Amino acid sequence: MRPALPFLLSFTGGYVDTAGFLGLGGLFTAHVTGNFVTLGAALASGTSGIIAKLLALPVFCLTIFLLRYIMSRSVSNSDHSLRIMLILKLLFLTAGAVLAIRLGPFTDPDGLPLVATGMLLVTAMAIQNAVHRIHLSSAPPTTLMTGTTTQIMIDLADVAQGATGDPEKPVKTRLSKMALAVAAFALGCGLAALSYIVAGVWCFALPPLLALASVALAFRPEKTP
């Protein structure tokens, strides 16, 4: 596994989710289950912005299903599959950024411009989630920090008791990887918030550049021990 890639993906996950939430009427593009909460709040309060939140989960699920089905049938090499998936993510993030910049800022939370932009970004982040599960499963998740934070606290408690963990998976090694993932995600969230305050919808211009860097990392040969 290329060590820098999970860090970059975690940063991207935090950035895109925060930028989407701020710029797309409270839509979570990476942590799609969060849309159930905001959807319930919208229904309870009678506010708008329901369509994108309703579509996010089926679009997310369909993307991963089709991606896995097509990749399994047409690409047998793991490295080739990883690169293709990251290139697809780059294309969807680029399309989402173009729409956000050309059509935003969005005034209608249920309008087609916002919904279309949101679904492009949801598709991109669905691909990133699939990349993690299929190719980077030994790394912490890159878009959801709840489980990672829970494991960090469990490991810290074990370390405090003097536990060293399984010799093949030392607690301290796992802790460092998970802490780095959480830090990268949080840094992405913070930068996205700042970018949105300073540049508005132009904040969506950065994710394609991050995705391009991910593609470049995927084309680099893995280091051998």
N, C-alpha and C positions, 0 to 999 in steps of 0.2 A: 504494500500500500504506500502511495506517495504521501509522506507525512504532512506536507503543506496543504494538500487538497482538502482534508476534512476541516481544517481551520478556516480556509477560504470559503468553503460552503456554509459553515456555521455563521460566519460574518455576513454572507449574502442572505442567508435565511432570516437573520434578525433585521437586516436592512430592508429587504423587500416586504416583510410582514408589517413593519412599522410604517414604511412609506405608503403601503396599500391602505392601512388602517386610517392614516391621516388624510390621504388624498382621494380615497375612494369610499367615503361615507361610512367608515367603520368596518370595512371588509377585511377579513383575515385571508391573505392569499396563500400562506404556508401552513398555518395552524388552523385548518379549515373547521375543526370541531368547535373552535371558539365562535364560529358564526352561529351555532345553535343558541349560544347565550345572547348574542346581539340580536338575533332574529326574535327570540322570545321577548327581549326588551322592547324591540320595535313593535311587535304585535300588542304587547301590554300597554304601551304608551301611545299607540296609534300613529307612530311616526312612519316615515317612508324609508326606502333603502332595503326593501324586503327581497326584491327579485334576485339581485346578485347573491345575497346570502342563501337563498333557496337553491340557486344553481351551483354554488361552489362545491358542495359535496359530490353530487352526481358527476360534474365535470372532472373533479379530482379523481374519482374512482374510475371513470371511463378512460381517462388518460393513462392511468397506471395499467389497467387491464389490456388496452390496445398495445401499449408499449411493450409489456411483457410478452404478449402473444406474438407480436411481429418480430421482436428481437429473438425470441426462442426459435422461431421458424426460419429466420433468415441469417442470423449472425451467430456463429459458434465460438468465435474467439472472444474471450473476456475483455481484453484490451480494446478490441474494435467496438464491442458493445458499449463500453464505458465512454469512448470517444464520441460515438454517434449520439448517445443520450445527452452528453454535455453540449454537443453542437446543437441539438434540437432545443435544449433549454436556452441556449444563447439566442436562437432565432425567435423563440416565443418572448423572451425578455426584451429583445430589440423591438419586436412588433408592438408589445405593450407600451414600451417607452415612447415610441413614435405616436401612438394614439393618445397617450396621456399628455404629451407635450403639444400636439396639434389640436386636441379637442378640449383639454382642460384649461383652467380649473372647472370642475364639474358642478353645475348648479342643480341638476335633477338627479337625486339619488337612485331613481328607478329608470332613468333614461338609458337609451341604447348605447350612447358613447361610454358611459361609466360601466355598464354591464359588460360590453365587449372588451374594454380595457381590462377590467377585473378578471374576466375569464381567461384572457391570454396570460395574465400573471399567475392565476391559479394553475393553469396548465403547466407553466414553466416550473412552478414550485412542486407540482406533483411529480414531474420528471426528476427533480432534485431528490425528493423523498425516495423514489424508486432507485436512483443511483446509490443512495446510502444502503438501502436494504439489500440490493443485489450485489454491489461491488465493494462497499465499504462497511460491511456489517460489523467488523471488529472495532470500528470507531464509534464514538458516541453519536447519537442523533444530531442532525444539523438544523432542524427546524422546530424542535420541541424540547424544552429544557426541564420539564417537570420530573420525568423519570431520572434524568441525569443528576439533577439536584438532590433527589431522594437518595440515589446511590452514593453521591458524595458524602452526605450526612451519615449514611450507614458505614461507609469506609472510614470516615473520621472517627466515629465512635469505636470502630475496631482498632484503629491505630492508637487511640487513647488508652485502650486496654492492653496494648502491646501485641495485638494480633498481627501476623505478617501475611496471612492469606495463603492461597494456593501457590506453590512454588512456580507453577507455570503462568500464573496471573497475579503477580505481586500487587498488593493493595496500593502501594505508593505509586507504582507505574500507572495503574488504572486511574488513580486520583489525579495525577498530573494531566492525563489526556482529557478527562472529563472537565477539570477546572479550566483548561485551555479552551474547550468547546463552549462552555458557559461564558467565559470572558469574551470570546470572539463574537458570540451571539449578542451579548449585551453591548459590546462596542458598535456592532452594526445597528442596533436599535437606536443608540444615542446619536450616531452620525446621521441616520435617516431623519430623526426628529430635527436635528440642527439644520440639515440640508433643506427640509421642507419649510422651516421657518425662514431661511435665507433665500431659497430659490423657488419655492412653490413646486409646481408639477415638474420643473426641471430636475428635481431630485431623482426622478425615474431614469435619468440619463446614466447614472452610475452603475446600476445592476448589469447592463449588457457588457460593460467594461470588466466587471468582476467575473462574469461568465466567460468572457474571452480569456481572461487569465486562467480560469479553471481548465479550459480547453487546452491552453498551452502547457499546463502542468500535466495533463493527461497524455500529451504526446511526448513528454520527456520519459526516457527509459527509467524504470525503477532501479533504485540502488540495490546492489547485491551485497550481502554481508561480507 
